[in-house]
Amino acid sequence: MIIEPRMRGFICTTAHPDGAAENVKQQIEYVKSKGKIDAPKRVLVIGASTGFGLASRITSAFGSEASTIGVFFEKPPMEGKTASAGWYNSVAFENEAKKAGLYAKSINGDAFSDEVKAQTIAMIKQDLGQVDLIIYSLASPVRTHPKTGVTHRSVLKPIGEKFTNNTVDFHTGKVSEVSIEPCSGDDIENTVIVMGGEDWKMWLDMMKKENVLAEGAVTVAYSYIGSSLTEAVYRNGTIGKAKDHLEATAFEITDSLNDIGGKAYVSVNKALVTQASSAIPVIPLYISLLYKTMKSKGIHEGCIEQIQRLFQDRLFSGKTVPVDEKGRIRIDDWEMREDVQKEVAELWNKVTTENLPQLGDLEGYRKEFYQLFGFDIENVDYSKDTNEMVQIESIK
């Protein structure tokens, strides 16, 4: 079929397998160009199909020749209907890993469930024995709790009072004022249950009990802090409470891994275009201005550049892992540089629909958004007939 992007609001409902394959190849080439990383060789990535999780799997496999197991929840293709982008990314990753002679297997299912945890542990026992690195990169808005059976939904809302600020519709480029009503009822509790650290700890507790954690195993979860411009809706909002919980959980996990010399870290990463961030008011405008500023200074990074730097310069540099006063790795250091934030704040006060093309990088934002789904990628012929029915080889 001929596959074109189809939009429904802030969601792209189609994905392109050839574009995803080319995107994955380009990320692999970037990692290989930066040289070998002395990092763990048996790696589990929970949330492995897109964004930081996919970048972590690529960096592990092609930066340090690691065997990887990836867990994700993606939609397979049907005749005449494309799979989700993460499915095609995972097809491409496994194909490239196989060509390179690397072990790579995947599990498609609800990572919050006890069943998928057990299935993953069985695969580790059978194929790898134990794992040395566990990346936790889930970004689901909904979680059915494995113990209670209750389904919880997260919300992205301010706490206490209504928040009003500028945002942009990245499809049209129109800058407008948006107001977000504050959270109410169980919104905070539900958001923490979905996006906090409970499930991360459940994974590590079950893995330790089943003896699939190697001596000195490291686990890393990803977080975000961001700018004062976005803090009302992000870090000081409901999602911020969830991130606080995630970061506190790192200390609990480290305590529980003490006897095997294990360690849990939270890495605070930079703002990037994701399907989730595109739907949060204010964030697309902030990212557009941030990209323009960081590109002008030569310090812009996408997912793969961020994670490669995290692995090479922070986690596995051979030195003590540098952390901030709250024990977090700060790979958002370039985004949060004083000169960058000052410039973005100045642009924020000037930006309008008319001058956004000059002040911001809306085209860069749009391009990265479409690339999430395998579109607008160089060296791909989108006019040709494409087989949408590609399968992930390791998933039977």
TADAHU-V251807 format. One record per residue. RES is the residue in one letter. PHI is phi as a letter, one per 40 degrees, with the letter a starting at -180 (999 if undefined). OMEGA is omega as a letter, one per 40 degrees, with the letter a starting at -180 (* if undefined). BURIAL is 1 if it has 16 or more other ideal C-beta (glycine too) atoms within 10 Angstrom, else 0. Layout:
# TADAHU-V251807
RES/PHI/OMEGA/BURIAL
RES/PHI/OMEGA/BURIAL
This chain:
# TADAHU-V251807
M/999/i/0
I/c/a/0
I/b/i/1
E/b/i/0
P/c/i/1
R/b/a/0
M/b/i/0
R/b/a/0
G/g/a/0
F/c/a/1
I/b/i/0
C/c/a/1
T/c/i/0
T/b/i/1
A/a/a/1
H/b/a/1
P/c/a/1
D/c/i/1
G/c/i/1
A/c/a/1
A/c/i/1
E/c/i/1
N/c/i/1
V/c/i/1
K/d/a/1
Q/c/i/0
Q/c/i/1
I/c/a/1
E/c/i/0
Y/c/a/1
V/c/a/1
K/c/a/0
S/c/a/0
K/c/i/1
G/g/a/0
K/c/i/0
I/b/i/1
D/c/a/0
A/b/a/1
P/d/a/1
K/b/i/1
R/b/a/1
V/b/i/1
L/b/i/1
V/b/i/1
I/c/a/1
G/g/a/1
A/b/a/1
S/b/i/1
T/a/i/1
G/f/a/1
F/c/i/1
G/c/i/1
L/c/i/1
A/c/i/1
S/c/i/1
R/c/i/1
I/c/a/1
T/c/i/1
S/c/a/1
A/c/a/1
F/b/i/1
G/c/a/1
S/b/i/1
E/f/a/0
A/c/i/1
S/c/a/1
T/b/i/1
I/b/i/1
G/b/i/1
V/b/i/1
F/a/i/1
F/b/a/1
E/b/a/1
K/c/i/0
P/c/i/0
P/c/i/1
M/b/a/0
E/d/i/0
G/g/a/0
K/b/a/0
T/c/i/1
A/c/i/1
S/c/a/1
A/d/a/1
G/c/i/1
W/c/a/1
Y/c/i/1
N/d/a/1
S/c/i/1
V/d/a/1
A/c/a/1
F/c/a/1
E/c/i/1
N/c/a/1
E/c/i/1
A/c/i/1
K/c/i/0
K/d/a/0
A/c/i/0
G/g/a/0
L/b/i/1
Y/c/i/1
A/a/i/1
K/b/a/1
S/b/i/1
I/b/i/1
N/b/a/1
G/i/a/1
D/c/a/1
A/c/i/1
F/c/a/1
S/c/i/1
D/c/a/0
E/c/a/0
V/c/i/1
K/c/a/1
A/c/i/0
Q/c/i/0
T/c/i/1
I/c/i/1
A/c/i/0
M/c/i/1
I/c/a/1
K/d/a/0
Q/c/a/0
D/b/a/0
L/b/a/1
G/g/i/0
Q/a/i/1
V/b/a/1
D/b/a/1
L/b/i/1
I/b/i/1
I/c/i/1
Y/b/a/1
S/b/i/1
L/c/i/1
A/b/a/0
S/c/i/0
P/c/a/0
V/b/i/0
R/b/i/1
T/c/a/0
H/c/a/1
P/c/a/0
K/c/a/0
T/c/a/0
G/g/a/0
V/c/i/0
T/c/a/0
H/b/i/1
R/b/i/0
S/c/i/1
V/b/i/1
L/b/a/1
K/b/i/1
P/c/i/1
I/b/i/1
G/g/a/0
E/a/i/0
K/c/a/0
F/b/i/1
T/b/i/0
N/a/a/1
N/c/i/1
T/a/i/1
V/b/i/1
D/c/a/0
F/c/i/1
H/c/a/0
T/b/a/0
G/g/a/1
K/c/i/0
V/c/a/1
S/a/i/0
E/c/i/0
V/b/i/0
S/b/i/0
I/b/i/1
E/c/a/0
P/c/i/0
C/c/i/1
S/a/i/0
G/f/a/0
D/c/a/0
D/d/a/1
I/c/a/1
E/d/i/0
N/c/a/1
T/c/i/1
V/c/i/1
I/c/a/1
V/c/a/1
M/b/i/1
G/c/a/1
G/c/a/1
E/d/a/1
D/c/i/1
W/d/a/1
K/c/i/1
M/d/i/1
W/d/a/1
L/c/i/1
D/c/a/0
M/c/a/0
M/c/i/1
K/c/i/1
K/d/a/0
E/c/i/0
N/g/i/0
V/b/i/1
L/c/i/1
A/c/i/1
E/d/i/0
G/g/a/0
A/d/i/1
V/b/i/1
T/b/a/1
V/b/i/1
A/b/a/1
Y/b/a/1
S/b/i/1
Y/a/i/1
I/b/i/1
G/g/a/1
S/c/i/1
S/c/i/0
L/c/a/1
T/b/a/1
E/c/a/0
A/c/a/1
V/c/a/1
Y/b/a/1
R/c/i/1
N/c/i/1
G/c/a/1
T/c/a/1
I/c/i/1
G/c/i/1
K/c/i/1
A/c/i/1
K/c/i/1
D/d/a/1
H/c/i/1
L/d/a/1
E/c/i/1
A/c/a/0
T/c/i/1
A/d/i/1
F/c/i/0
E/c/a/0
I/c/i/1
T/d/i/1
D/d/a/0
S/c/a/0
L/b/a/1
N/d/a/0
D/c/i/0
I/b/i/0
G/g/a/0
G/c/a/1
K/a/i/1
A/b/i/1
Y/b/i/1
V/b/i/1
S/b/i/1
V/c/a/1
N/b/a/1
K/c/i/1
A/c/i/1
L/b/i/1
V/c/i/1
T/b/i/1
Q/c/a/1
A/c/a/1
S/c/a/1
S/c/a/1
A/c/a/0
I/c/i/1
P/d/i/1
V/g/a/1
I/c/a/1
P/d/i/1
L/c/i/1
Y/d/a/1
I/c/i/1
S/d/i/1
L/c/i/1
L/c/a/1
Y/c/i/1
K/d/a/1
T/c/a/1
M/c/i/1
K/c/a/0
S/c/i/0
K/c/i/0
G/g/a/0
I/b/i/0
H/c/i/1
E/b/i/1
G/c/a/1
C/d/a/1
I/c/i/1
E/c/i/1
Q/c/a/1
I/c/i/1
Q/c/i/1
R/c/i/1
L/d/a/1
F/c/a/1
Q/c/a/1
D/c/a/0
R/b/a/1
L/c/a/1
F/b/a/1
S/c/a/0
G/g/i/0
K/b/i/0
T/d/a/0
V/c/a/0
P/c/i/0
V/b/i/1
D/c/a/0
E/c/i/0
K/b/i/0
G/g/a/0
R/c/i/1
I/c/a/1
R/b/i/1
I/c/i/1
D/c/a/1
D/d/a/1
W/c/i/1
E/c/a/1
M/c/i/0
R/d/a/0
E/d/a/0
D/c/i/0
V/c/a/1
Q/c/i/1
K/c/a/0
E/c/i/1
V/c/i/1
A/c/i/0
E/c/i/0
L/c/a/1
W/d/a/1
N/c/a/0
K/b/a/0
V/c/i/1
T/b/i/0
T/d/a/0
E/c/a/0
N/b/a/0
L/d/i/1
P/d/i/0
Q/c/a/0
L/c/a/1
G/b/i/1
D/b/a/1
L/c/i/1
E/c/i/0
G/c/i/1
Y/c/a/1
R/d/a/1
K/d/a/0
E/c/i/1
F/c/a/1
Y/c/i/1
Q/c/i/1
L/d/a/1
F/b/i/1
G/g/i/1
F/b/i/1
D/f/i/1
I/b/a/1
E/c/i/0
N/g/i/0
V/b/i/1
D/c/a/0
Y/c/i/1
S/c/a/0
K/c/i/0
D/c/a/0
T/b/i/1
N/c/a/0
E/c/a/1
M/c/a/0
V/c/a/1
Q/b/i/0
I/c/a/1
E/d/a/0
S/c/i/1
I/c/a/1
K/c/*/0
